[in-house]
């Protein structure tokens, strides 16, 4: 158990640091491609341990500590690559971030370049999620979105009474060919308390059944009493997982953006969408790592328990959340900075840099205060972690 707890802690640090580092790396790569000077790209958070920079003769010069070697004017345009003591992510220090008169600096760049650079951090996070999804699907298979399977049948349900079993594939319902889960759910709701003819596939054979969904059953139990899903197919190659990985990432983004509306509509309870802070995420990785390790300790040849991938799924969820939330039009976030840049594309006039800096500064203080409040609540009452 202690080894599992230690590994969960290591995963927590690596994931938190990795997500931020990947985000900043996206900004760095975009800035270099757009000819925006980056004075320093740091691994970790200062204070600095050591660094390296190229001099005017293109030779790398190493140094330790805070003091940078005496550099000539031409060398100062080169990027310092630094290693810092706090191993949580990284940072970029751009030339002229708030000074539009600094040639080659961020504030002096064309507005479209600044927007692309600001978008690149979140884009790198989302691309990381796509890569993680490809690894996940390579392990568990690719979902077949146009095939509906019965994943689970509830005891004493209409489905059980009709002879429906887990792993049955639904071919038709009420005479309609079934191609997705929502379609079958719609047909079920339209035939409450009425028999529905189903054609299912079981063990390579087609079987015709009749089931009567009941309106009297609790909503969470389902009118038929079944859990629907999509079957999984082993991919022919790693490349075959790429399209579905993009689709899965897009679906996750849509689900995240739809969450506030679902809370307002009462579909999702506020406590079910509680903001997870450091303690909850720590607990999450403790639980996922323990479950994943336990699932892989099953006796050889056992088919009762398949290896789980909860840790990878948690990493994907957190990475997508970071990318999407960073693009919200909130001052101090990348989305807020993009919002200030958009009018410049149309009017050719820039919002005064001092005013923009003041708004972002105030936004940052407010953001820190709000997050601090939620993080304190998170330590007092962390999110309950319930893995399937």
C-alpha positions as CSV (number, residue, x, y, z in Angstrom):
1,X,0.0,0.0,0.0
2,X,2.9,2.4,0.8
3,X,4.5,1.7,-2.5
4,X,1.1,2.5,-4.2
5,X,0.8,5.7,-2.3
6,X,4.3,6.8,-3.2
7,X,3.7,6.0,-6.9
8,X,0.4,7.9,-6.8
9,X,2.3,10.9,-5.4
10,X,4.9,10.6,-8.1
11,X,2.2,10.5,-10.8
12,X,0.5,13.5,-9.2
13,X,3.7,15.6,-9.5
14,X,4.6,14.4,-13.0
15,X,1.1,15.0,-14.3
16,X,0.7,18.5,-12.8
17,X,4.2,19.5,-13.9
18,X,3.8,17.8,-17.3
19,X,0.6,19.5,-18.2
20,X,2.0,22.9,-17.4
21,X,5.2,22.2,-19.2
22,X,3.4,21.0,-22.3
23,X,1.3,24.1,-22.3
24,X,4.3,26.4,-22.0
25,X,6.2,24.4,-24.7
26,X,3.3,25.1,-27.1
27,X,3.7,28.8,-26.5
28,X,7.5,28.5,-26.9
29,X,7.3,26.6,-30.2
30,X,4.7,28.9,-31.7
31,X,6.7,32.0,-30.6
32,X,9.9,30.7,-32.2
33,X,8.1,29.8,-35.4
34,X,6.5,33.3,-35.5
35,X,9.8,35.1,-34.8
36,X,8.8,36.3,-31.4
37,X,11.8,36.5,-29.1
38,X,11.7,34.3,-26.0
39,X,14.3,35.5,-23.4
40,X,14.0,32.4,-21.3
41,X,12.3,29.0,-21.4
42,X,12.4,27.3,-18.0
43,X,11.9,23.7,-16.9
44,X,10.3,24.0,-13.5
45,X,9.7,27.1,-11.5
46,X,12.5,29.4,-10.2
47,X,14.9,29.8,-8.4
48,X,17.2,28.7,-11.2
49,X,19.6,25.8,-10.8
50,X,21.5,26.1,-14.1
51,X,21.0,27.2,-17.6
52,X,22.5,27.2,-21.1
53,X,22.5,29.8,-23.9
54,X,24.2,30.2,-27.3
55,X,26.6,33.0,-27.7
56,X,27.1,35.1,-30.8
57,X,29.4,32.4,-32.3
58,X,26.6,29.8,-31.9
59,X,28.5,28.0,-29.1
60,X,26.5,26.8,-26.1
61,X,27.5,28.4,-22.8
62,X,26.5,26.7,-19.5
63,X,26.1,28.5,-16.2
64,X,24.9,27.8,-12.7
65,X,22.7,29.8,-10.4
66,X,21.0,33.1,-11.1
67,X,23.8,35.0,-12.7
68,X,23.8,34.8,-16.5
69,X,27.2,35.0,-18.2
70,X,28.2,38.4,-19.6
71,X,26.7,38.4,-23.1
72,X,27.0,40.7,-26.0
73,X,24.0,42.5,-27.6
74,X,23.6,39.9,-30.3
75,X,23.6,37.0,-27.8
76,X,20.9,38.6,-25.7
77,X,18.4,37.8,-28.5
78,X,19.0,34.1,-27.9
79,X,16.9,32.1,-25.6
80,X,18.1,31.0,-22.2
81,X,17.1,27.4,-21.4
82,X,17.0,27.0,-17.7
83,X,16.5,24.2,-15.1
84,X,14.8,25.4,-11.9
85,X,14.3,24.0,-8.5
86,X,10.5,23.6,-8.2
87,X,9.6,20.7,-10.5
88,X,6.1,21.9,-11.4
89,X,5.8,22.7,-15.1
90,X,7.7,25.5,-16.8
91,X,7.5,29.1,-18.0
92,X,8.3,31.4,-20.8
93,X,9.7,34.9,-20.4
94,X,9.0,36.8,-23.6
95,X,10.8,39.9,-24.7
96,X,8.6,43.0,-24.4
97,X,5.5,41.3,-23.1
98,X,3.9,44.7,-22.2
99,X,6.1,47.0,-24.3
100,X,4.9,47.4,-27.9
101,X,8.1,49.4,-28.7
102,X,10.4,46.5,-28.1
103,X,11.4,45.2,-31.5
104,X,10.9,41.4,-31.9
105,X,8.9,41.3,-28.6
106,X,5.5,39.8,-27.9
107,X,3.6,43.1,-27.6
108,X,5.1,44.4,-30.8
109,X,4.0,41.3,-32.8
110,X,1.1,41.5,-35.2
111,X,-2.2,40.7,-33.5
112,X,-2.7,37.5,-35.5
113,X,0.7,36.3,-34.3
114,X,-0.2,37.0,-30.7
115,X,-3.5,35.2,-31.0
116,X,-1.8,32.1,-32.6
117,X,0.8,32.1,-29.9
118,X,-1.8,32.4,-27.1
119,X,-3.9,29.6,-28.7
120,X,-0.9,27.3,-29.0
121,X,-0.6,26.4,-25.3
122,X,-4.2,25.0,-25.1
123,X,-3.7,23.4,-28.5
124,X,-0.7,21.5,-27.2
125,X,-2.7,20.3,-24.2
126,X,-5.5,19.1,-26.4
127,X,-3.1,17.5,-28.8
128,X,-1.5,15.7,-25.8
129,X,-5.0,14.4,-25.0
130,X,-5.3,13.0,-28.5
131,X,-2.0,11.2,-28.2
132,X,-3.1,9.8,-24.8
133,X,-6.4,8.6,-26.3
134,X,-4.5,6.8,-29.1
135,X,-2.5,5.0,-26.4
136,X,-5.6,4.2,-24.5
137,X,-7.5,2.8,-27.6
138,X,-4.4,0.8,-28.5
139,X,-4.7,-0.9,-25.2
140,X,-8.4,-1.5,-24.9
141,X,-9.6,-1.3,-28.5
142,X,-11.5,1.1,-30.7
143,X,-15.2,1.7,-29.9
144,X,-17.7,0.9,-32.7
145,X,-20.0,3.9,-32.5
146,X,-22.6,2.5,-34.9
147,X,-23.1,-0.7,-33.0
148,X,-25.1,-0.9,-29.8
149,X,-24.4,-3.5,-27.2
150,X,-26.1,-4.4,-23.9
151,X,-23.4,-3.9,-21.4
152,X,-25.4,-4.8,-18.3
153,X,-28.9,-6.1,-17.4
154,X,-30.5,-5.1,-14.1
155,X,-32.0,-7.9,-12.0
156,X,-35.8,-8.1,-12.0
157,X,-36.0,-5.7,-15.0
158,X,-38.2,-5.9,-18.1
159,X,-35.0,-6.7,-20.1
160,X,-34.2,-9.7,-17.8
161,X,-37.8,-11.0,-18.1
162,X,-37.5,-10.7,-21.9
163,X,-34.4,-12.9,-21.9
164,X,-32.0,-10.1,-22.9
165,X,-28.4,-10.8,-21.7
166,X,-25.2,-8.8,-21.3
167,X,-23.1,-8.6,-24.5
168,X,-26.2,-8.9,-26.8
169,X,-25.9,-6.7,-29.8
170,X,-29.1,-4.8,-30.7
171,X,-29.7,-5.0,-34.5
172,X,-33.2,-3.6,-34.8
173,X,-35.9,-2.2,-32.5
174,X,-39.5,-1.7,-33.5
175,X,-38.5,-2.5,-37.0
176,X,-35.8,0.2,-37.2
177,X,-32.1,-0.6,-37.7
178,X,-30.2,0.5,-34.7
179,X,-27.0,2.6,-35.4
180,X,-26.5,4.5,-32.1
181,X,-27.4,4.5,-28.5
182,X,-29.5,7.7,-28.6
183,X,-31.7,6.2,-31.3
184,X,-32.5,3.2,-29.2
185,X,-33.2,5.4,-26.2
186,X,-35.6,7.5,-28.3
187,X,-37.5,4.4,-29.5
188,X,-37.7,3.1,-25.9
189,X,-39.2,6.4,-24.6
190,X,-41.7,6.4,-27.5
191,X,-43.0,2.9,-26.5
192,X,-43.3,3.1,-22.7
193,X,-45.6,0.4,-21.4
194,X,-45.8,-1.1,-24.9
195,X,-44.0,-4.2,-26.2
196,X,-41.1,-3.5,-28.5
197,X,-39.8,-6.2,-30.9
198,X,-36.0,-6.5,-30.8
199,X,-33.7,-8.4,-33.0
200,X,-30.4,-9.1,-31.3
201,X,-27.2,-10.9,-32.1
202,X,-25.8,-13.4,-29.6
203,X,-22.9,-15.7,-30.3
204,X,-23.2,-15.1,-34.1
205,X,-26.9,-15.9,-34.2
206,X,-29.9,-13.5,-34.6
207,X,-32.7,-13.8,-32.0
208,X,-36.0,-12.0,-32.0
209,X,-37.3,-10.9,-28.6
210,X,-40.1,-8.7,-27.2
211,X,-39.6,-6.3,-24.2
212,X,-41.9,-3.9,-22.6
213,X,-40.2,-0.8,-21.1
214,X,-42.1,0.4,-18.0
215,X,-42.8,4.1,-17.2
216,X,-43.1,3.2,-13.6
217,X,-39.4,2.4,-13.2
218,X,-37.1,5.1,-11.7
219,X,-35.5,7.3,-14.3
220,X,-32.0,6.3,-13.1
221,X,-32.8,2.6,-13.5
222,X,-34.0,2.9,-17.1
223,X,-37.3,1.8,-18.5
224,X,-35.9,-1.5,-19.8
225,X,-33.2,-1.9,-17.1
226,X,-30.2,-2.1,-19.3
227,X,-26.9,-0.3,-19.6
228,X,-26.1,0.5,-23.2
229,X,-22.7,0.8,-24.8
230,X,-20.6,0.3,-27.9
231,X,-18.4,-2.8,-28.5
232,X,-14.7,-2.5,-28.8
233,X,-12.6,-3.8,-31.6
234,X,-8.8,-4.4,-31.6
235,X,-7.3,-1.7,-33.9
236,X,-5.4,-2.9,-37.0
237,X,-2.6,-0.5,-36.1
238,X,-1.7,2.5,-33.9
239,X,-2.6,4.8,-36.8
240,X,-6.1,3.4,-36.9
241,X,-6.8,4.9,-33.4
242,X,-6.0,8.5,-34.5
243,X,-9.4,9.5,-36.0
244,X,-11.4,8.1,-33.1
245,X,-8.9,9.8,-30.7
246,X,-9.7,13.2,-32.2
247,X,-13.4,12.4,-32.0
248,X,-13.1,11.4,-28.3
249,X,-11.2,14.6,-27.5
250,X,-13.9,16.7,-29.3
251,X,-16.6,14.8,-27.3
252,X,-14.8,15.5,-24.1
253,X,-14.5,19.2,-24.9
254,X,-18.2,19.4,-25.7
255,X,-19.1,17.6,-22.5
256,X,-17.0,20.0,-20.4
257,X,-18.5,23.1,-22.1
258,X,-22.0,21.7,-21.6
259,X,-21.6,21.1,-17.9
260,X,-22.6,24.7,-16.7
261,X,-25.8,24.4,-18.7
262,X,-26.6,21.0,-17.4
263,X,-26.1,22.3,-13.8
264,X,-28.5,25.2,-14.5
265,X,-31.0,22.8,-16.0
266,X,-30.8,20.5,-13.1
267,X,-29.5,17.6,-15.1
268,X,-26.3,17.5,-13.1
269,X,-26.3,18.3,-9.4
270,X,-23.8,21.0,-8.3
271,X,-22.1,18.6,-5.9
272,X,-21.5,16.2,-8.8
273,X,-19.6,19.0,-10.7
274,X,-17.6,20.2,-7.7
275,X,-14.3,21.8,-8.7
276,X,-11.4,19.4,-7.9
277,X,-8.5,21.0,-6.2
278,X,-5.0,19.7,-5.4
279,X,-6.2,17.4,-2.5
280,X,-9.0,15.9,-4.6
281,X,-6.7,15.3,-7.5
282,X,-4.1,13.8,-5.2
283,X,-6.8,11.4,-3.9
284,X,-7.8,10.7,-7.4
285,X,-4.4,9.5,-8.4
286,X,-4.0,7.5,-5.2
287,X,-7.2,5.7,-6.1
288,X,-6.5,5.2,-9.8
289,X,-3.0,4.0,-9.4
290,X,-4.1,1.6,-6.7
291,X,-6.9,0.2,-8.9
292,X,-4.7,0.0,-12.0
293,X,-2.0,-1.9,-10.2
294,X,-4.5,-4.2,-8.5
295,X,-6.1,-5.0,-11.8
296,X,-2.7,-6.0,-13.3
297,X,-1.9,-8.3,-10.4
298,X,-4.7,-10.8,-11.4
299,X,-3.5,-14.4,-11.8
300,X,-2.0,-15.2,-15.2
301,X,-4.7,-16.4,-17.6
302,X,-7.6,-15.0,-15.5
303,X,-10.4,-13.4,-17.5
304,X,-12.4,-12.3,-14.5
305,X,-10.7,-9.0,-14.2
306,X,-9.4,-7.0,-17.1
307,X,-6.6,-4.4,-16.6
308,X,-8.1,-0.9,-15.9
309,X,-6.7,2.4,-17.3
310,X,-8.2,4.8,-14.8
311,X,-5.0,6.8,-14.3
312,X,-4.6,7.4,-18.1
313,X,-8.3,8.4,-18.3
314,X,-7.8,10.9,-15.4
315,X,-4.7,12.3,-17.1
316,X,-6.7,12.8,-20.3
317,X,-9.6,14.5,-18.4
318,X,-7.3,16.9,-16.6
319,X,-5.3,17.8,-19.7
320,X,-8.4,18.6,-21.6
321,X,-9.8,20.6,-18.7
322,X,-6.6,22.7,-18.5
323,X,-6.6,23.4,-22.3
324,X,-10.3,24.4,-22.4
325,X,-10.4,26.4,-19.2
326,X,-7.3,28.4,-20.2
327,X,-9.2,29.6,-23.3
328,X,-12.1,31.0,-21.3
329,X,-12.5,34.8,-21.8
330,X,-11.2,35.6,-18.3
331,X,-8.6,38.3,-17.7
332,X,-5.1,36.9,-17.0
333,X,-5.9,33.6,-18.9
334,X,-4.9,33.1,-22.5
335,X,-8.6,33.4,-23.5
336,X,-8.8,36.8,-21.8
337,X,-5.7,38.0,-23.6
338,X,-7.1,36.8,-26.9
339,X,-10.3,38.8,-26.2
340,X,-8.2,41.9,-25.8
341,X,-6.4,41.2,-29.1
342,X,-9.5,40.5,-31.3
343,X,-10.6,44.1,-31.7
344,X,-7.2,45.0,-33.0
345,X,-7.8,42.7,-36.0
346,X,-10.8,44.9,-37.0
347,X,-9.9,48.4,-35.9
348,X,-6.1,48.2,-36.4
349,X,-6.0,50.1,-33.1
350,X,-4.6,48.5,-30.0
351,X,-6.1,48.7,-26.6
352,X,-3.7,50.7,-24.5
353,X,-1.1,48.3,-23.1
354,X,-1.2,49.9,-19.6
355,X,-4.9,49.5,-19.4
356,X,-4.7,45.9,-20.6
357,X,-2.0,45.1,-18.1
358,X,-4.0,46.6,-15.3
359,X,-7.1,44.5,-16.2
360,X,-5.0,41.3,-16.4
361,X,-3.3,42.1,-13.1
362,X,-6.7,42.6,-11.4
363,X,-8.0,39.5,-13.1
364,X,-5.1,37.5,-11.9
365,X,-5.6,38.6,-8.3
366,X,-9.3,37.8,-8.5
367,X,-8.5,34.4,-10.1
368,X,-6.0,33.6,-7.4
369,X,-8.6,34.6,-4.7
370,X,-11.3,32.5,-6.2
371,X,-9.1,29.5,-6.7
372,X,-7.7,29.9,-3.2
373,X,-11.3,29.8,-1.8
374,X,-12.1,26.7,-3.8
375,X,-8.8,25.0,-2.9
376,X,-9.4,25.7,0.8
377,X,-12.9,24.1,0.5
378,X,-11.2,21.2,-1.4
379,X,-8.9,20.5,1.6
380,X,-11.8,20.7,4.0
381,X,-14.3,18.7,1.9
382,X,-12.5,17.0,-1.0
383,X,-14.4,15.5,-3.9
384,X,-15.6,11.9,-3.3
385,X,-13.7,9.5,-5.5
386,X,-15.8,6.6,-6.7
387,X,-14.3,4.5,-9.4
388,X,-16.5,2.1,-11.4
